[in-house]
């Protein structure tokens, strides 16, 4: 098989990776983070594990390399602390979820917390911060701030 030469035309194309469109002009390290569930540290680990340069453009990837990346992300060979779903509530396994699976699982977890009426679930229901942030200055959606100075009305009837 012949080595593919990178041309500016390749960098302009859009690459579909794990059901997400990534611009070809982006570098690999940055482009992988555009996928839901892939953080900066995981993107770095993917590049190092698969031997792909971090500064390489996404548009220059071949079809084989795209398949290799998607297979690795679906079943990563990494330490368990890098997974985003450790000790799954239902199965007890260490998993790494990406894309729509990640979003669906997060929504189901929040629904479960609301259903069992835990403290975190109650905070989610009332749209308040869950992790202990202060609420005096922030999280003030659709509320009036303190009453301001009343506008003075012009006296009527006096004409000069």
HELIX and SHEET records of a PDB file:
HELIX    1   1 UNK A    8  UNK A   12  1                                   5    
HELIX    2   2 UNK A   28  UNK A   31  1                                   4    
HELIX    3   3 UNK A   32  UNK A   34  5                                   3    
HELIX    4   4 UNK A   40  UNK A   50  1                                  11    
HELIX    5   5 UNK A   58  UNK A   60  5                                   3    
HELIX    6   6 UNK A   63  UNK A   74  1                                  12    
HELIX    7   7 UNK A   80  UNK A   82  5                                   3    
HELIX    8   8 UNK A  100  UNK A  115  1                                  16    
HELIX    9   9 UNK A  119  UNK A  125  1                                   7    
SHEET    1   A 2 UNK A  14  UNK A  16  0                                        
SHEET    2   A 2 UNK A  21  UNK A  23 -1                                        
END                                                                             
